[in-house]
Amino acid sequence: MIHFMVPGDPVPKGRPRFTRSGRAYTPKRTADYERKVRQCFKGSGAEPFPEGTPLRMVIDINLA
């Protein structure tokens, strides 16, 4: 079992945006928060899971 904390307010996943040429991209706010979660996971000392590994995730959100 792995436990780690992401400080700050949670950020909902933003819908993909599209350029004028039709290329999809992830909104900056979403990409920044995903990067923060990834850094907190890596900072916990946990090893990445092999691709295709089934996971069960429990997320507790505490808003003060």
N, CA, C and O atoms as a Tripos MOL2 file, in Angstrom:
@<TRIPOS>MOLECULE
protein
  256   255    64     0     0
PROTEIN
NO_CHARGES

@<TRIPOS>ATOM
      1 N           0.8420   -1.1630    0.0000 N.3       1 MET1
      2 CA          0.0000    0.0000    0.0000 C.3       1 MET1
      3 C           0.8990    1.2420    0.0000 C.2       1 MET1
      4 O           1.9280    1.2720    0.6750 O.2       1 MET1
      5 N           0.5100    2.2310   -0.7420 N.am      2 ILE2
      6 CA          1.2680    3.4710   -0.8610 C.3       2 ILE2
      7 C           0.3870    4.6220   -0.3950 C.2       2 ILE2
      8 O          -0.7750    4.7280   -0.7880 O.2       2 ILE2
      9 N           0.9510    5.4770    0.4430 N.am      3 HIS3
     10 CA          0.2510    6.6780    0.8900 C.3       3 HIS3
     11 C           1.1060    7.8800    0.5280 C.2       3 HIS3
     12 O           2.3160    7.8780    0.7500 O.2       3 HIS3
     13 N           0.4720    8.9110   -0.0330 N.am      4 PHE4
     14 CA          1.1720   10.1690   -0.2320 C.3       4 PHE4
     15 C           0.1510   11.2920   -0.2370 C.2       4 PHE4
     16 O          -1.0340   11.0640   -0.4840 O.2       4 PHE4
     17 N           0.6080   12.4940    0.0340 N.am      5 MET5
     18 CA         -0.2730   13.6490    0.1540 C.3       5 MET5
     19 C           0.1020   14.6890   -0.8850 C.2       5 MET5
     20 O           1.2820   14.9170   -1.1540 O.2       5 MET5
     21 N          -0.9110   15.3190   -1.4660 N.am      6 VAL6
     22 CA         -0.6980   16.4070   -2.4130 C.3       6 VAL6
     23 C          -1.2160   17.6700   -1.7320 C.2       6 VAL6
     24 O          -2.4300   17.8370   -1.6090 O.2       6 VAL6
     25 N          -0.3340   18.5640   -1.2880 N.am      7 PRO7
     26 CA         -0.7940   19.7600   -0.5900 C.3       7 PRO7
     27 C          -1.5220   20.7250   -1.5230 C.2       7 PRO7
     28 O          -1.2830   20.7430   -2.7300 O.2       7 PRO7
     29 N          -2.4040   21.5180   -0.9480 N.am      8 GLY8
     30 CA         -3.1370   22.5120   -1.7220 C.3       8 GLY8
     31 C          -4.5160   22.0280   -2.0970 C.2       8 GLY8
     32 O          -4.9090   20.9110   -1.7580 O.2       8 GLY8
     33 N          -5.2480   22.8670   -2.7950 N.am      9 ASP9
     34 CA         -6.6030   22.5370   -3.2300 C.3       9 ASP9
     35 C          -6.5660   21.5890   -4.4240 C.2       9 ASP9
     36 O          -5.7170   21.7310   -5.3040 O.2       9 ASP9
     37 N          -7.4870   20.6160   -4.4590 N.am     10 PRO10
     38 CA         -7.5450   19.7180   -5.6170 C.3      10 PRO10
     39 C          -7.9930   20.4800   -6.8680 C.2      10 PRO10
     40 O          -8.7490   21.4480   -6.7840 O.2      10 PRO10
     41 N          -7.5200   20.0340   -8.0080 N.am     11 VAL11
     42 CA         -7.8720   20.6620   -9.2950 C.3      11 VAL11
     43 C          -8.5660   19.6210  -10.1520 C.2      11 VAL11
     44 O          -7.9940   18.5660  -10.4260 O.2      11 VAL11
     45 N          -9.8000   19.9020  -10.5840 N.am     12 PRO12
     46 CA        -10.4960   18.9210  -11.4300 C.3      12 PRO12
     47 C          -9.8360   18.7990  -12.7990 C.2      12 PRO12
     48 O          -9.2090   19.7370  -13.2920 O.2      12 PRO12
     49 N          -9.9890   17.6350  -13.3930 N.am     13 LYS13
     50 CA         -9.4300   17.3800  -14.7250 C.3      13 LYS13
     51 C         -10.1670   18.2520  -15.7420 C.2      13 LYS13
     52 O         -11.3880   18.1670  -15.8740 O.2      13 LYS13
     53 N          -9.4220   19.0830  -16.4510 N.am     14 GLY14
     54 CA        -10.0150   19.9570  -17.4590 C.3      14 GLY14
     55 C         -10.2680   19.2190  -18.7640 C.2      14 GLY14
     56 O          -9.5700   18.2620  -19.0980 O.2      14 GLY14
     57 N         -11.2630   19.6720  -19.4880 N.am     15 ARG15
     58 CA        -11.5490   19.0800  -20.7950 C.3      15 ARG15
     59 C         -10.4400   19.4380  -21.7700 C.2      15 ARG15
     60 O          -9.8340   20.5040  -21.6570 O.2      15 ARG15
     61 N         -10.1680   18.5550  -22.7300 N.am     16 PRO16
     62 CA         -9.1320   18.8920  -23.7080 C.3      16 PRO16
     63 C          -9.5240   20.1460  -24.5020 C.2      16 PRO16
     64 O         -10.7000   20.3860  -24.7760 O.2      16 PRO16
     65 N          -8.5460   20.9040  -24.8480 N.am     17 ARG17
     66 CA         -8.7420   22.0980  -25.6770 C.3      17 ARG17
     67 C          -8.1780   21.8030  -27.0610 C.2      17 ARG17
     68 O          -7.3870   20.8770  -27.2400 O.2      17 ARG17
     69 N          -8.5950   22.5970  -28.0280 N.am     18 PHE18
     70 CA         -8.1680   22.3680  -29.4060 C.3      18 PHE18
     71 C          -7.6120   23.6410  -30.0090 C.2      18 PHE18
     72 O          -8.1340   24.7330  -29.7850 O.2      18 PHE18
     73 N          -6.5330   23.4810  -30.7860 N.am     19 THR19
     74 CA         -5.9560   24.6150  -31.5030 C.3      19 THR19
     75 C          -6.8080   24.8770  -32.7390 C.2      19 THR19
     76 O          -7.7140   24.1050  -33.0540 O.2      19 THR19
     77 N          -6.5170   25.9510  -33.4220 N.am     20 ARG20
     78 CA         -7.2610   26.2700  -34.6510 C.3      20 ARG20
     79 C          -7.0820   25.1970  -35.7190 C.2      20 ARG20
     80 O          -7.9520   24.9880  -36.5650 O.2      20 ARG20
     81 N          -5.9220   24.5140  -35.6620 N.am     21 SER21
     82 CA         -5.6730   23.4630  -36.6500 C.3      21 SER21
     83 C          -6.3040   22.1240  -36.2430 C.2      21 SER21
     84 O          -6.2180   21.1430  -36.9810 O.2      21 SER21
     85 N          -6.9530   22.0910  -35.0400 N.am     22 GLY22
     86 CA         -7.6530   20.8810  -34.6210 C.3      22 GLY22
     87 C          -6.8600   19.9630  -33.7010 C.2      22 GLY22
     88 O          -7.3440   18.8950  -33.3270 O.2      22 GLY22
     89 N          -5.6580   20.3630  -33.3340 N.am     23 ARG23
     90 CA         -4.8370   19.5340  -32.4410 C.3      23 ARG23
     91 C          -5.3010   19.7020  -30.9920 C.2      23 ARG23
     92 O          -5.4990   20.8230  -30.5230 O.2      23 ARG23
     93 N          -5.4710   18.5830  -30.2900 N.am     24 ALA24
     94 CA         -5.9210   18.6150  -28.9000 C.3      24 ALA24
     95 C          -4.7440   18.8030  -27.9500 C.2      24 ALA24
     96 O          -3.6440   18.3150  -28.2040 O.2      24 ALA24
     97 N          -4.9890   19.5190  -26.8470 N.am     25 TYR25
     98 CA         -3.9630   19.6600  -25.8080 C.3      25 TYR25
     99 C          -4.6400   19.7580  -24.4520 C.2      25 TYR25
    100 O          -5.8200   20.0940  -24.3580 O.2      25 TYR25
    101 N          -3.8780   19.4600  -23.3970 N.am     26 THR26
    102 CA         -4.3790   19.5170  -22.0290 C.3      26 THR26
    103 C          -4.2190   20.9410  -21.5080 C.2      26 THR26
    104 O          -3.1590   21.5430  -21.6810 O.2      26 THR26
    105 N          -5.2590   21.4920  -20.8680 N.am     27 PRO27
    106 CA         -5.1480   22.8490  -20.3190 C.3      27 PRO27
    107 C          -3.9820   22.9460  -19.3210 C.2      27 PRO27
    108 O          -3.6780   21.9780  -18.6240 O.2      27 PRO27
    109 N          -3.3390   24.1080  -19.2580 N.am     28 LYS28
    110 CA         -2.1620   24.3190  -18.4120 C.3      28 LYS28
    111 C          -2.4460   24.0060  -16.9470 C.2      28 LYS28
    112 O          -1.6290   23.3590  -16.2910 O.2      28 LYS28
    113 N          -3.5680   24.4430  -16.4300 N.am     29 ARG29
    114 CA         -3.8910   24.2160  -15.0210 C.3      29 ARG29
    115 C          -3.9440   22.7200  -14.7090 C.2      29 ARG29
    116 O          -3.4320   22.2800  -13.6790 O.2      29 ARG29
    117 N          -4.5580   21.9450  -15.5900 N.am     30 THR30
    118 CA         -4.6320   20.4940  -15.4150 C.3      30 THR30
    119 C          -3.2430   19.8730  -15.5040 C.2      30 THR30
    120 O          -2.8750   19.0530  -14.6640 O.2      30 THR30
    121 N          -2.4750   20.2570  -16.5100 N.am     31 ALA31
    122 CA         -1.1280   19.6990  -16.6990 C.3      31 ALA31
    123 C          -0.2390   20.0140  -15.4990 C.2      31 ALA31
    124 O           0.5360   19.1630  -15.0630 O.2      31 ALA31
    125 N          -0.3450   21.2330  -14.9610 N.am     32 ASP32
    126 CA          0.4580   21.6200  -13.7960 C.3      32 ASP32
    127 C           0.0950   20.7610  -12.5870 C.2      32 ASP32
    128 O           0.9840   20.3140  -11.8610 O.2      32 ASP32
    129 N          -1.1960   20.5240  -12.3610 N.am     33 TYR33
    130 CA         -1.6090   19.7310  -11.2080 C.3      33 TYR33
    131 C          -1.2190   18.2620  -11.3840 C.2      33 TYR33
    132 O          -0.8010   17.6190  -10.4220 O.2      33 TYR33
    133 N          -1.3500   17.7330  -12.5820 N.am     34 GLU34
    134 CA         -0.9220   16.3490  -12.8410 C.3      34 GLU34
    135 C           0.5720   16.1980  -12.5520 C.2      34 GLU34
    136 O           1.0010   15.1850  -12.0000 O.2      34 GLU34
    137 N           1.3560   17.1990  -12.9230 N.am     35 ARG35
    138 CA          2.7920   17.1960  -12.6540 C.3      35 ARG35
    139 C           3.0480   17.2090  -11.1430 C.2      35 ARG35
    140 O           3.9310   16.5080  -10.6480 O.2      35 ARG35
    141 N           2.2680   18.0110  -10.4210 N.am     36 LYS36
    142 CA          2.4140   18.0940   -8.9580 C.3      36 LYS36
    143 C           2.0990   16.7490   -8.2990 C.2      36 LYS36
    144 O           2.8180   16.3190   -7.3970 O.2      36 LYS36
    145 N           1.0260   16.0810   -8.7460 N.am     37 VAL37
    146 CA          0.6630   14.7630   -8.1980 C.3      37 VAL37
    147 C           1.7780   13.7660   -8.4740 C.2      37 VAL37
    148 O           2.1470   12.9860   -7.5960 O.2      37 VAL37
    149 N           2.3140   13.7870   -9.6840 N.am     38 ARG38
    150 CA          3.4010   12.8750  -10.0680 C.3      38 ARG38
    151 C           4.6300   13.1170   -9.1830 C.2      38 ARG38
    152 O           5.2690   12.1630   -8.7400 O.2      38 ARG38
    153 N           4.9650   14.3910   -8.9240 N.am     39 GLN39
    154 CA          6.1120   14.7090   -8.0750 C.3      39 GLN39
    155 C           5.8870   14.2270   -6.6420 C.2      39 GLN39
    156 O           6.8140   13.7180   -6.0120 O.2      39 GLN39
    157 N           4.6680   14.3810   -6.1200 N.am     40 CYS40
    158 CA          4.3660   13.9300   -4.7570 C.3      40 CYS40
    159 C           4.4500   12.4030   -4.6720 C.2      40 CYS40
    160 O           4.9310   11.8660   -3.6740 O.2      40 CYS40
    161 N           3.9890   11.7090   -5.7020 N.am     41 PHE41
    162 CA          4.0950   10.2540   -5.7350 C.3      41 PHE41
    163 C           5.5600    9.8280   -5.7120 C.2      41 PHE41
    164 O           5.9530    8.9670   -4.9260 O.2      41 PHE41
    165 N           6.3610   10.4370   -6.5790 N.am     42 LYS42
    166 CA          7.7830   10.0890   -6.6440 C.3      42 LYS42
    167 C           8.4900   10.4370   -5.3370 C.2      42 LYS42
    168 O           9.3930    9.7180   -4.9080 O.2      42 LYS42
    169 N           8.0800   11.5430   -4.6990 N.am     43 GLY43
    170 CA          8.6660   11.9620   -3.4350 C.3      43 GLY43
    171 C           8.3450   11.0200   -2.2840 C.2      43 GLY43
    172 O           9.0170   11.0450   -1.2530 O.2      43 GLY43
    173 N           7.3240   10.1900   -2.4530 N.am     44 SER44
    174 CA          6.9440    9.2450   -1.3950 C.3      44 SER44
    175 C           7.8950    8.0560   -1.3530 C.2      44 SER44
    176 O           7.8540    7.2590   -0.4150 O.2      44 SER44
    177 N           8.7560    7.9340   -2.3690 N.am     45 GLY45
    178 CA          9.6910    6.8170   -2.4270 C.3      45 GLY45
    179 C           9.0980    5.5810   -3.0790 C.2      45 GLY45
    180 O           9.7650    4.5500   -3.1650 O.2      45 GLY45
    181 N           7.8640    5.6650   -3.5350 N.am     46 ALA46
    182 CA          7.2070    4.5200   -4.1750 C.3      46 ALA46
    183 C           7.7780    4.2980   -5.5710 C.2      46 ALA46
    184 O           8.1820    5.2430   -6.2500 O.2      46 ALA46
    185 N           7.8030    3.0660   -5.9750 N.am     47 GLU47
    186 CA          8.2550    2.7040   -7.3210 C.3      47 GLU47
    187 C           7.0650    2.7270   -8.2790 C.2      47 GLU47
    188 O           5.9610    2.3500   -7.8860 O.2      47 GLU47
    189 N           7.2600    3.1570   -9.5170 N.am     48 PRO48
    190 CA          6.1720    3.1090  -10.4990 C.3      48 PRO48
    191 C           5.7090    1.6740  -10.7300 C.2      48 PRO48
    192 O           6.4910    0.7300  -10.6150 O.2      48 PRO48
    193 N           4.4450    1.5270  -11.0540 N.am     49 PHE49
    194 CA          3.8780    0.2130  -11.3390 C.3      49 PHE49
    195 C           4.1330   -0.1430  -12.7980 C.2      49 PHE49
    196 O           4.1250    0.7370  -13.6590 O.2      49 PHE49
    197 N           4.3590   -1.4290  -13.0860 N.am     50 PRO50
    198 CA          4.4920   -1.8330  -14.4860 C.3      50 PRO50
    199 C           3.2020   -1.5140  -15.2470 C.2      50 PRO50
    200 O           2.1050   -1.6290  -14.6990 O.2      50 PRO50
    201 N           3.3410   -1.1210  -16.4910 N.am     51 GLU51
    202 CA          2.1740   -0.8050  -17.2990 C.3      51 GLU51
    203 C           1.2440   -2.0100  -17.3700 C.2      51 GLU51
    204 O           1.6970   -3.1440  -17.5270 O.2      51 GLU51
    205 N          -0.0510   -1.7600  -17.2560 N.am     52 GLY52
    206 CA         -1.0480   -2.8230  -17.3100 C.3      52 GLY52
    207 C          -1.3720   -3.4110  -15.9540 C.2      52 GLY52
    208 O          -2.2160   -4.3010  -15.8570 O.2      52 GLY52
    209 N          -0.7130   -2.9300  -14.8880 N.am     53 THR53
    210 CA         -0.9900   -3.4310  -13.5470 C.3      53 THR53
    211 C          -2.3340   -2.8920  -13.0630 C.2      53 THR53
    212 O          -2.5310   -1.6770  -13.0410 O.2      53 THR53
    213 N          -3.2630   -3.7680  -12.6730 N.am     54 PRO54
    214 CA         -4.5330   -3.2710  -12.1420 C.3      54 PRO54
    215 C          -4.3150   -2.6190  -10.7740 C.2      54 PRO54
    216 O          -3.5630   -3.1350   -9.9460 O.2      54 PRO54
    217 N          -4.9670   -1.5000  -10.5480 N.am     55 LEU55
    218 CA         -4.8080   -0.7640   -9.2990 C.3      55 LEU55
    219 C          -6.1640   -0.4850   -8.6680 C.2      55 LEU55
    220 O          -7.1780   -0.3730   -9.3570 O.2      55 LEU55
    221 N          -6.1600   -0.3780   -7.3540 N.am     56 ARG56
    222 CA         -7.3370    0.0920   -6.6220 C.3      56 ARG56
    223 C          -6.8820    1.3530   -5.9090 C.2      56 ARG56
    224 O          -5.8690    1.3490   -5.2100 O.2      56 ARG56
    225 N          -7.6360    2.4350   -6.0900 N.am     57 MET57
    226 CA         -7.2130    3.7040   -5.5450 C.3      57 MET57
    227 C          -8.3050    4.2630   -4.6400 C.2      57 MET57
    228 O          -9.4830    4.2540   -4.9950 O.2      57 MET57
    229 N          -7.9030    4.7470   -3.4730 N.am     58 VAL58
    230 CA         -8.8090    5.4240   -2.5610 C.3      58 VAL58
    231 C          -8.2770    6.8290   -2.3900 C.2      58 VAL58
    232 O          -7.1120    7.0200   -2.0420 O.2      58 VAL58
    233 N          -9.1210    7.8100   -2.6320 N.am     59 ILE59
    234 CA         -8.7000    9.2100   -2.5510 C.3      59 ILE59
    235 C          -9.5140    9.8900   -1.4540 C.2      59 ILE59
    236 O         -10.7440    9.9020   -1.4980 O.2      59 ILE59
    237 N          -8.8260   10.4480   -0.4830 N.am     60 ASP60
    238 CA         -9.4580   11.2390    0.5670 C.3      60 ASP60
    239 C          -9.1290   12.6960    0.3280 C.2      60 ASP60
    240 O          -7.9570   13.0570    0.2140 O.2      60 ASP60
    241 N         -10.1420   13.5360    0.2500 N.am     61 ILE61
    242 CA         -9.9420   14.9600    0.0380 C.3      61 ILE61
    243 C         -10.4540   15.6750    1.2790 C.2      61 ILE61
    244 O         -11.6190   15.5430    1.6550 O.2      61 ILE61
    245 N          -9.5660   16.4310    1.9060 N.am     62 ASN62
    246 CA         -9.9190   17.2070    3.1010 C.3      62 ASN62
    247 C          -9.8460   18.6760    2.7690 C.2      62 ASN62
    248 O          -8.7610   19.2190    2.5580 O.2      62 ASN62
    249 N         -10.9930   19.3200    2.7200 N.am     63 LEU63
    250 CA        -11.0280   20.7480    2.4540 C.3      63 LEU63
    251 C         -11.2120   21.4790    3.7720 C.2      63 LEU63
    252 O         -12.1390   21.1930    4.5310 O.2      63 LEU63
    253 N         -10.3410   22.4060    4.0320 N.am     64 ALA64
    254 CA        -10.4130   23.1480    5.2980 C.3      64 ALA64
    255 C         -11.1770   24.4270    5.1180 C.2      64 ALA64
    256 O         -11.3430   25.1870    6.0720 O.2      64 ALA64
@<TRIPOS>BOND
     1     1     2 1
     2     2     3 1
     3     3     4 2
     4     3     5 am
     5     5     6 1
     6     6     7 1
     7     7     8 2
     8     7     9 am
     9     9    10 1
    10    10    11 1
    11    11    12 2
    12    11    13 am
    13    13    14 1
    14    14    15 1
    15    15    16 2
    16    15    17 am
    17    17    18 1
    18    18    19 1
    19    19    20 2
    20    19    21 am
    21    21    22 1
    22    22    23 1
    23    23    24 2
    24    23    25 am
    25    25    26 1
    26    26    27 1
    27    27    28 2
    28    27    29 am
    29    29    30 1
    30    30    31 1
    31    31    32 2
    32    31    33 am
    33    33    34 1
    34    34    35 1
    35    35    36 2
    36    35    37 am
    37    37    38 1
    38    38    39 1
    39    39    40 2
    40    39    41 am
    41    41    42 1
    42    42    43 1
    43    43    44 2
    44    43    45 am
    45    45    46 1
    46    46    47 1
    47    47    48 2
    48    47    49 am
    49    49    50 1
    50    50    51 1
    51    51    52 2
    52    51    53 am
    53    53    54 1
    54    54    55 1
    55    55    56 2
    56    55    57 am
    57    57    58 1
    58    58    59 1
    59    59    60 2
    60    59    61 am
    61    61    62 1
    62    62    63 1
    63    63    64 2
    64    63    65 am
    65    65    66 1
    66    66    67 1
    67    67    68 2
    68    67    69 am
    69    69    70 1
    70    70    71 1
    71    71    72 2
    72    71    73 am
    73    73    74 1
    74    74    75 1
    75    75    76 2
    76    75    77 am
    77    77    78 1
    78    78    79 1
    79    79    80 2
    80    79    81 am
    81    81    82 1
    82    82    83 1
    83    83    84 2
    84    83    85 am
    85    85    86 1
    86    86    87 1
    87    87    88 2
    88    87    89 am
    89    89    90 1
    90    90    91 1
    91    91    92 2
    92    91    93 am
    93    93    94 1
    94    94    95 1
    95    95    96 2
    96    95    97 am
    97    97    98 1
    98    98    99 1
    99    99   100 2
   100    99   101 am
   101   101   102 1
   102   102   103 1
   103   103   104 2
   104   103   105 am
   105   105   106 1
   106   106   107 1
   107   107   108 2
   108   107   109 am
   109   109   110 1
   110   110   111 1
   111   111   112 2
   112   111   113 am
   113   113   114 1
   114   114   115 1
   115   115   116 2
   116   115   117 am
   117   117   118 1
   118   118   119 1
   119   119   120 2
   120   119   121 am
   121   121   122 1
   122   122   123 1
   123   123   124 2
   124   123   125 am
   125   125   126 1
   126   126   127 1
   127   127   128 2
   128   127   129 am
   129   129   130 1
   130   130   131 1
   131   131   132 2
   132   131   133 am
   133   133   134 1
   134   134   135 1
   135   135   136 2
   136   135   137 am
   137   137   138 1
   138   138   139 1
   139   139   140 2
   140   139   141 am
   141   141   142 1
   142   142   143 1
   143   143   144 2
   144   143   145 am
   145   145   146 1
   146   146   147 1
   147   147   148 2
   148   147   149 am
   149   149   150 1
   150   150   151 1
   151   151   152 2
   152   151   153 am
   153   153   154 1
   154   154   155 1
   155   155   156 2
   156   155   157 am
   157   157   158 1
   158   158   159 1
   159   159   160 2
   160   159   161 am
   161   161   162 1
   162   162   163 1
   163   163   164 2
   164   163   165 am
   165   165   166 1
   166   166   167 1
   167   167   168 2
   168   167   169 am
   169   169   170 1
   170   170   171 1
   171   171   172 2
   172   171   173 am
   173   173   174 1
   174   174   175 1
   175   175   176 2
   176   175   177 am
   177   177   178 1
   178   178   179 1
   179   179   180 2
   180   179   181 am
   181   181   182 1
   182   182   183 1
   183   183   184 2
   184   183   185 am
   185   185   186 1
   186   186   187 1
   187   187   188 2
   188   187   189 am
   189   189   190 1
   190   190   191 1
   191   191   192 2
   192   191   193 am
   193   193   194 1
   194   194   195 1
   195   195   196 2
   196   195   197 am
   197   197   198 1
   198   198   199 1
   199   199   200 2
   200   199   201 am
   201   201   202 1
   202   202   203 1
   203   203   204 2
   204   203   205 am
   205   205   206 1
   206   206   207 1
   207   207   208 2
   208   207   209 am
   209   209   210 1
   210   210   211 1
   211   211   212 2
   212   211   213 am
   213   213   214 1
   214   214   215 1
   215   215   216 2
   216   215   217 am
   217   217   218 1
   218   218   219 1
   219   219   220 2
   220   219   221 am
   221   221   222 1
   222   222   223 1
   223   223   224 2
   224   223   225 am
   225   225   226 1
   226   226   227 1
   227   227   228 2
   228   227   229 am
   229   229   230 1
   230   230   231 1
   231   231   232 2
   232   231   233 am
   233   233   234 1
   234   234   235 1
   235   235   236 2
   236   235   237 am
   237   237   238 1
   238   238   239 1
   239   239   240 2
   240   239   241 am
   241   241   242 1
   242   242   243 1
   243   243   244 2
   244   243   245 am
   245   245   246 1
   246   246   247 1
   247   247   248 2
   248   247   249 am
   249   249   250 1
   250   250   251 1
   251   251   252 2
   252   251   253 am
   253   253   254 1
   254   254   255 1
   255   255   256 2
@<TRIPOS>SUBSTRUCTURE
     1 MET1         2 RESIDUE 1 A MET
     2 ILE2         6 RESIDUE 1 A ILE
     3 HIS3        10 RESIDUE 1 A HIS
     4 PHE4        14 RESIDUE 1 A PHE
     5 MET5        18 RESIDUE 1 A MET
     6 VAL6        22 RESIDUE 1 A VAL
     7 PRO7        26 RESIDUE 1 A PRO
     8 GLY8        30 RESIDUE 1 A GLY
     9 ASP9        34 RESIDUE 1 A ASP
    10 PRO10       38 RESIDUE 1 A PRO
    11 VAL11       42 RESIDUE 1 A VAL
    12 PRO12       46 RESIDUE 1 A PRO
    13 LYS13       50 RESIDUE 1 A LYS
    14 GLY14       54 RESIDUE 1 A GLY
    15 ARG15       58 RESIDUE 1 A ARG
    16 PRO16       62 RESIDUE 1 A PRO
    17 ARG17       66 RESIDUE 1 A ARG
    18 PHE18       70 RESIDUE 1 A PHE
    19 THR19       74 RESIDUE 1 A THR
    20 ARG20       78 RESIDUE 1 A ARG
    21 SER21       82 RESIDUE 1 A SER
    22 GLY22       86 RESIDUE 1 A GLY
    23 ARG23       90 RESIDUE 1 A ARG
    24 ALA24       94 RESIDUE 1 A ALA
    25 TYR25       98 RESIDUE 1 A TYR
    26 THR26      102 RESIDUE 1 A THR
    27 PRO27      106 RESIDUE 1 A PRO
    28 LYS28      110 RESIDUE 1 A LYS
    29 ARG29      114 RESIDUE 1 A ARG
    30 THR30      118 RESIDUE 1 A THR
    31 ALA31      122 RESIDUE 1 A ALA
    32 ASP32      126 RESIDUE 1 A ASP
    33 TYR33      130 RESIDUE 1 A TYR
    34 GLU34      134 RESIDUE 1 A GLU
    35 ARG35      138 RESIDUE 1 A ARG
    36 LYS36      142 RESIDUE 1 A LYS
    37 VAL37      146 RESIDUE 1 A VAL
    38 ARG38      150 RESIDUE 1 A ARG
    39 GLN39      154 RESIDUE 1 A GLN
    40 CYS40      158 RESIDUE 1 A CYS
    41 PHE41      162 RESIDUE 1 A PHE
    42 LYS42      166 RESIDUE 1 A LYS
    43 GLY43      170 RESIDUE 1 A GLY
    44 SER44      174 RESIDUE 1 A SER
    45 GLY45      178 RESIDUE 1 A GLY
    46 ALA46      182 RESIDUE 1 A ALA
    47 GLU47      186 RESIDUE 1 A GLU
    48 PRO48      190 RESIDUE 1 A PRO
    49 PHE49      194 RESIDUE 1 A PHE
    50 PRO50      198 RESIDUE 1 A PRO
    51 GLU51      202 RESIDUE 1 A GLU
    52 GLY52      206 RESIDUE 1 A GLY
    53 THR53      210 RESIDUE 1 A THR
    54 PRO54      214 RESIDUE 1 A PRO
    55 LEU55      218 RESIDUE 1 A LEU
    56 ARG56      222 RESIDUE 1 A ARG
    57 MET57      226 RESIDUE 1 A MET
    58 VAL58      230 RESIDUE 1 A VAL
    59 ILE59      234 RESIDUE 1 A ILE
    60 ASP60      238 RESIDUE 1 A ASP
    61 ILE61      242 RESIDUE 1 A ILE
    62 ASN62      246 RESIDUE 1 A ASN
    63 LEU63      250 RESIDUE 1 A LEU
    64 ALA64      254 RESIDUE 1 A ALA
